[in-house]
């Protein structure tokens, strides 16, 4: 995410994809956080469809996880999806994100 903060969204995306395939990233919490970050980077790159798809994976992966980082990621996702009021998939994801936050 440091690369994303520096504006290198391609580099950030590449590293996050690598993190998903690293052996050992089978812990649901870690995987969910990487998926949330990847969706954010994809959206910032202008690829909303990829972000929605990745965030759908995040929601599925994060189901039932009690974690401050997962809740923060869901809040961030909820806020970012607010711009896409006319996109049904985005609004569905936004509702799911809202249910993840206590």
TARAMO-V827518 format. One line per field, one symbol per residue. phi: phi as a letter, one per 20 degrees, with the letter a starting at -180 (. if undefined). psi: psi as a letter, one per 40 degrees, with the letter a starting at -180 (. if undefined). Layout:
# TARAMO-V827518
phi: ???
psi: ???
This chain:
# TARAMO-V827518
phi: .ffffeneffffffffffffeffoedfgfffffffffffffffffndffffffffffgfffegnedbffffffffffgfffffdfedgfffffffffffeef
psi: eddddeegddddddddddddehhefehdddddddddddddddddeegddddddddddddddehehhhdddddddddddddedefdehdddddddddddeeh.
